Amino acid sequence: MDNDSVAADLSIVQSQIAIEQAEAKLRSLTVKRWLRTDEVALYLGTTRASIKKLVMRQRLEPKKLYGRLYFDRHEIDGLIENSGRSASQAQQRSKRWR
């Protein structure tokens, strides 16, 4: 084996390990009740900045403990479930005024 093929194999193995670690972390988030900002971002598939915007807009309400923000996963799930309703309600309101 030459060095190029060894390096390619090593790269493939490293990427597979990274994928498995990310999947394991994502699975653990469905078990935990209280999530940190970066975990919420991973759970929702977004960025930390987006989570901070949700907090500033008061869509998410974190709890602060020892200077760290924690989010209730049940509240996040409720936000997701209710997000479709608000859009459909807005459509119904716009139809009423036509």
Beta strands, then each sheet from edge to edge (+ up, - down):
strand 1: 34-35
strand 2: 63-65
strand 3: 68-72
sheet 1: 1+ 3- 2+
end
